[in-house]
Structures are given as C-alpha cells and as structure tokens.
Amino acid sequence: MNHRIIGAALCLTALLSLTACTPVGHAVGDTQDQASQIAHDSIHVSDMSIGLVGSEDSAADKMALDALADAGISVFYASLGSTGADSESGQNINQPDGEDSQSTQQSAEDTTAQHAVEDFLNRPVSLVIISGINVTDTNRDGWHQTLTTVRQAGIPVALLNPQSVPRDETLYAATLTINDRDAGAVAIGDAAVSIIRDEPHERSIAVSTVS
C-alpha cells in the first residue's frame, strides 16, 4: 500500500514539474503580470546562455552576438550557412530557376533553423533567440511543433527582427527589433535578461546593439 502511495506521489510530482514549465495562457518568460510560475530571477548573468539561430542577415546577427557577449552572456550561434547555394557566386546548385528554387531554399533554411532550435535544448540554454523568422502557411506546422517542444522544456523564446510571427503567442515571449537610432531602445542584453528572469517587459521591444 505504501509503495503505491509513494509511486502515485512521485507521478504527481513529475506531472506538476512538467506543468510548471508550461504556464497556462502565457509564453514562457512572459508571465510577469501574475506570480511567475518558473523561478528564473535568481539566475546570475554569468550563468546565462543563449542559443541564437541565425538568419540571412548575418550583419544583424553579428551585431546582436557582439552586444550579447559584451553584456557578459554566453551565446551559442547556429548559422544557416549557404543552404544549397554556391557561397561565391550566390547561385543555387542543381535547383530549378524561379519561384520553385526560392521555395526549395526557404524550406531548407526553415528545416536547418528548426533543427538548430532543437539542438539548443540539449545544452541546455536559458533563452532561444530566432533571427528573421518568417512563419508562412507552408512552414507553420513545422515551426509550431518546434516551438511547442521548446515551450514544454520551459525555455523562453524571443524572435529577433521577425518577418512573420506564429499565430500562437504562447510560443514566444517577445519580439526584438534592432533599432540603434531609437533613443528609447533597450539594450539587447538587458532585454534578454528580463525575459530569462521573467521580469516585466513589453511583447514588442525595440533593442539596441550599441554599448
């Protein structure tokens, strides 16, 4: 009898732990309007790590990487690479011309980015930042599945310079738009820390990469 009670208690504890990773009606890292369901506020900056999934805009990615590093945060970077293209000529290799070629390359980039996000779960990181995400009718299911996995792991997601975001707003804590000319922009490192610690922040944040 006692063994059954202990077993049931352990199962309940595991269930509660899993539930705590997925706040109801909120994104992980965006529950500051209620009692935070995940205790991140004690994390020191030196113990934080970010997984940044790159985009076609490598210059913007580099600015973000440098600014986050200057803030004292460890960053792991996943570049999309050439993804089936000749890096010197910029032309696609062994692919048809026109819209089919663009669609094929976009699909390959989406797959690469989604795999990079999943790889960051194995480190694990304190925050996943996805640069230049473009959610369409074609790739919507893939991104939903990937981001749901991250959500269930209790890791917050931020979207950097997104083109199109997921419909389900519980899948990301905030969008970050680089605007170094905006006097009111928040340092990207500070924005990342706020999300990781689940501190008050806007859903759409203008961020600066300038020290």
Kinemage of the C-alpha trace (Angstrom):
@kinemage 1
@onewidth
@group {chain A} dominant
@subgroup {mainchain}
@vectorlist {calphas} color= white
{ca met a 1} P 0.000 0.000 0.000
{ca asn a 2} L 2.782 2.410 0.976
{ca his a 3} L 4.604 1.663 -2.259
{ca arg a 4} L 1.503 2.604 -4.236
{ca ile a 5} L 1.135 5.880 -2.351
{ca ile a 6} L 4.794 6.757 -2.881
{ca gly a 7} L 4.550 5.858 -6.552
{ca ala a 8} L 1.453 7.995 -7.006
{ca ala a 9} L 3.144 10.887 -5.230
{ca leu a 10} L 6.177 10.647 -7.489
{ca cys a 11} L 3.991 10.623 -10.579
{ca leu a 12} L 2.099 13.671 -9.315
{ca thr a 13} L 5.367 15.495 -8.607
{ca ala a 14} L 6.639 14.762 -12.122
{ca leu a 15} L 3.362 15.944 -13.604
{ca leu a 16} L 3.419 19.161 -11.603
{ca ser a 17} L 7.017 19.805 -12.645
{ca leu a 18} L 6.114 19.427 -16.306
{ca thr a 19} L 3.073 21.655 -15.904
{ca ala a 20} L 5.207 24.329 -14.223
{ca cys a 21} L 7.277 24.551 -17.407
{ca thr a 22} L 4.260 25.491 -19.487
{ca pro a 23} L 2.322 28.427 -17.993
{ca val a 24} L -1.347 28.424 -18.976
{ca gly a 25} L -2.236 31.148 -21.470
{ca his a 26} L 1.228 32.725 -21.409
{ca ala a 27} L 4.549 32.243 -23.100
{ca val a 28} L 7.469 31.054 -21.003
{ca gly a 29} L 9.235 34.243 -19.909
{ca asp a 30} L 6.071 36.337 -20.259
{ca thr a 31} L 4.163 35.625 -17.050
{ca gln a 32} L 5.159 38.774 -15.160
{ca asp a 33} L 1.572 40.011 -14.898
{ca gln a 34} L 0.925 37.154 -12.474
{ca ala a 35} L 3.009 35.200 -9.999
{ca ser a 36} L 5.871 33.744 -12.021
{ca gln a 37} L 5.434 30.012 -12.484
{ca ile a 38} L 9.130 29.378 -13.122
{ca ala a 39} L 11.834 30.651 -10.781
{ca his a 40} L 14.404 32.328 -13.045
{ca asp a 41} L 15.015 35.536 -11.095
{ca ser a 42} L 17.931 34.066 -9.171
{ca ile a 43} L 19.973 33.334 -12.310
{ca his a 44} L 23.131 35.448 -12.469
{ca val a 45} L 24.093 36.895 -15.849
{ca ser a 46} L 27.353 34.942 -15.845
{ca asp a 47} L 25.331 31.717 -15.609
{ca met a 48} L 23.037 32.579 -18.523
{ca ser a 49} L 23.438 31.181 -22.002
{ca ile a 50} L 21.603 31.990 -25.206
{ca gly a 51} L 21.128 29.937 -28.348
{ca leu a 52} L 20.847 32.284 -31.320
{ca val a 53} L 19.579 30.860 -34.593
{ca gly a 54} L 20.907 32.942 -37.462
{ca ser a 55} L 19.197 34.426 -40.497
{ca glu a 56} L 20.095 35.618 -43.986
{ca asp a 57} L 21.021 38.964 -42.404
{ca ser a 58} L 24.379 37.911 -40.993
{ca ala a 59} L 25.318 41.549 -40.268
{ca ala a 60} L 22.361 41.969 -37.900
{ca asp a 61} L 23.146 38.598 -36.335
{ca lys a 62} L 26.728 39.705 -35.671
{ca met a 63} L 25.596 42.956 -34.054
{ca ala a 64} L 23.316 41.004 -31.733
{ca leu a 65} L 26.007 38.421 -30.949
{ca asp a 66} L 28.598 41.067 -30.117
{ca ala a 67} L 26.172 43.056 -27.948
{ca leu a 68} L 25.081 39.963 -26.001
{ca ala a 69} L 28.708 38.945 -25.478
{ca asp a 70} L 29.527 42.470 -24.256
{ca ala a 71} L 26.709 42.063 -21.724
{ca gly a 72} L 28.537 39.049 -20.290
{ca ile a 73} L 26.124 36.421 -21.632
{ca ser a 74} L 27.410 33.229 -23.248
{ca val a 75} L 25.990 32.826 -26.752
{ca phe a 76} L 25.887 29.765 -28.995
{ca tyr a 77} L 25.333 30.713 -32.638
{ca ala a 78} L 23.780 28.494 -35.305
{ca ser a 79} L 24.391 29.891 -38.785
{ca leu a 80} L 22.075 28.908 -41.617
{ca gly a 81} L 25.121 28.671 -43.881
{ca ser a 82} L 24.841 28.581 -47.635
{ca thr a 83} L 21.953 26.039 -47.546
{ca gly a 84} L 22.391 24.570 -51.004
{ca ala a 85} L 23.878 27.677 -52.588
{ca asp a 86} L 27.304 28.466 -54.002
{ca ser a 87} L 28.786 30.898 -51.467
{ca glu a 88} L 30.961 32.556 -54.110
{ca ser a 89} L 28.520 33.009 -56.973
{ca gly a 90} L 25.378 33.223 -54.855
{ca gln a 91} L 23.602 30.907 -57.277
{ca asn a 92} L 21.663 27.815 -56.294
{ca ile a 93} L 23.245 24.491 -57.242
{ca asn a 94} L 21.257 21.777 -59.025
{ca gln a 95} L 17.970 23.527 -58.389
{ca pro a 96} L 15.366 24.892 -60.840
{ca asp a 97} L 15.081 28.602 -61.514
{ca gly a 98} L 12.341 30.940 -60.334
{ca glu a 99} L 9.811 30.501 -57.559
{ca asp a 100} L 10.402 26.747 -57.167
{ca ser a 101} L 14.072 27.431 -56.459
{ca gln a 102} L 13.277 30.081 -53.851
{ca ser a 103} L 10.677 27.845 -52.230
{ca thr a 104} L 13.106 24.918 -52.050
{ca gln a 105} L 15.842 27.029 -50.467
{ca gln a 106} L 13.406 28.595 -47.980
{ca ser a 107} L 12.218 25.132 -46.970
{ca ala a 108} L 15.811 24.009 -46.447
{ca glu a 109} L 16.568 27.090 -44.346
{ca asp a 110} L 13.449 26.527 -42.227
{ca thr a 111} L 14.469 22.911 -41.604
{ca thr a 112} L 18.016 23.950 -40.687
{ca ala a 113} L 16.741 26.628 -38.315
{ca gln a 114} L 14.254 24.280 -36.654
{ca his a 115} L 16.912 21.620 -36.126
{ca ala a 116} L 19.205 24.267 -34.615
{ca val a 117} L 16.488 25.244 -32.139
{ca glu a 118} L 16.025 21.611 -31.131
{ca asp a 119} L 19.800 21.162 -30.746
{ca phe a 120} L 19.911 24.041 -28.261
{ca leu a 121} L 17.615 22.059 -25.963
{ca asn a 122} L 20.424 19.585 -25.393
{ca arg a 123} L 22.850 22.185 -23.986
{ca pro a 124} L 20.507 23.461 -22.416
{ca val a 125} L 20.280 27.233 -22.878
{ca ser a 126} L 18.472 29.875 -20.814
{ca leu a 127} L 16.891 31.535 -23.856
{ca val a 128} L 16.454 30.779 -27.548
{ca ile a 129} L 16.571 33.730 -29.947
{ca ile a 130} L 15.460 33.107 -33.528
{ca ser a 131} L 16.569 35.723 -36.037
{ca gly a 132} L 14.463 36.640 -39.069
{ca ile a 133} L 11.759 34.006 -38.609
{ca asn a 134} L 9.132 34.014 -41.353
{ca val a 135} L 6.153 31.827 -40.499
{ca thr a 136} L 4.046 31.015 -43.564
{ca asp a 137} L 1.222 28.640 -44.421
{ca thr a 138} L 3.849 26.248 -45.759
{ca asn a 139} L 6.113 26.064 -42.711
{ca arg a 140} L 3.589 26.895 -39.970
{ca asp a 141} L 3.187 23.322 -38.703
{ca gly a 142} L 6.927 22.733 -38.521
{ca trp a 143} L 7.559 25.892 -36.523
{ca his a 144} L 4.582 25.202 -34.249
{ca gln a 145} L 5.918 21.750 -33.413
{ca thr a 146} L 9.457 23.027 -32.838
{ca leu a 147} L 8.433 25.948 -30.641
{ca thr a 148} L 5.984 23.790 -28.696
{ca thr a 149} L 8.875 21.458 -27.823
{ca val a 150} L 10.885 24.427 -26.538
{ca arg a 151} L 7.887 25.673 -24.558
{ca gln a 152} L 7.387 22.283 -22.921
{ca ala a 153} L 11.055 22.319 -21.913
{ca gly a 154} L 10.414 25.570 -20.029
{ca ile a 155} L 12.797 27.636 -22.164
{ca pro a 156} L 11.686 31.121 -23.285
{ca val a 157} L 11.880 32.157 -26.941
{ca ala a 158} L 12.487 35.626 -28.387
{ca leu a 159} L 12.110 36.486 -32.075
{ca leu a 160} L 14.748 38.873 -33.438
{ca asn a 161} L 13.746 41.043 -36.407
{ca pro a 162} L 10.916 38.660 -37.352
{ca gln a 163} L 9.286 38.836 -40.777
{ca ser a 164} L 6.165 36.951 -39.710
{ca val a 165} L 5.447 35.508 -36.265
{ca pro a 166} L 3.496 32.410 -35.142
{ca arg a 167} L -0.233 32.878 -34.595
{ca asp a 168} L 0.040 31.235 -31.184
{ca glu a 169} L 1.503 33.960 -28.967
{ca thr a 170} L 2.224 31.489 -26.168
{ca leu a 171} L 5.130 30.172 -28.262
{ca tyr a 172} L 7.343 33.257 -27.838
{ca ala a 173} L 7.918 35.729 -25.018
{ca ala a 174} L 8.721 38.815 -27.113
{ca thr a 175} L 9.815 40.177 -30.461
{ca leu a 176} L 13.080 42.130 -30.533
{ca thr a 177} L 13.634 44.681 -33.291
{ca ile a 178} L 17.090 46.189 -33.638
{ca asn a 179} L 16.902 49.975 -33.863
{ca asp a 180} L 20.154 51.599 -32.786
{ca arg a 181} L 18.780 55.060 -33.658
{ca asp a 182} L 15.883 54.818 -31.202
{ca ala a 183} L 16.793 56.718 -28.036
{ca gly a 184} L 14.220 54.657 -26.148
{ca ala a 185} L 15.559 51.301 -27.322
{ca val a 186} L 16.546 48.798 -24.648
{ca ala a 187} L 19.998 47.232 -24.723
{ca ile a 188} L 19.519 43.771 -26.227
{ca gly a 189} L 21.404 42.219 -23.310
{ca asp a 190} L 19.037 43.849 -20.813
{ca ala a 191} L 16.023 42.675 -22.813
{ca ala a 192} L 17.362 39.121 -22.849
{ca val a 193} L 17.979 39.167 -19.086
{ca ser a 194} L 14.431 40.431 -18.431
{ca ile a 195} L 12.958 37.590 -20.461
{ca ile a 196} L 15.143 34.942 -18.851
{ca arg a 197} L 14.298 36.198 -15.363
{ca asp a 198} L 10.629 36.648 -16.305
{ca glu a 199} L 10.731 40.326 -15.316
{ca pro a 200} L 8.247 42.897 -16.669
{ca his a 201} L 8.807 43.604 -20.369
{ca glu a 202} L 6.864 44.586 -23.458
{ca arg a 203} L 5.813 41.998 -26.021
{ca ser a 204} L 7.414 44.083 -28.790
{ca ile a 205} L 10.769 45.551 -27.762
{ca ala a 206} L 12.971 47.942 -29.724
{ca val a 207} L 16.512 46.897 -28.860
{ca ser a 208} L 19.908 48.493 -29.285
{ca thr a 209} L 23.204 46.756 -30.011
{ca val a 210} L 25.258 49.871 -29.236
{ca ser a 211} L 27.088 49.948 -25.909
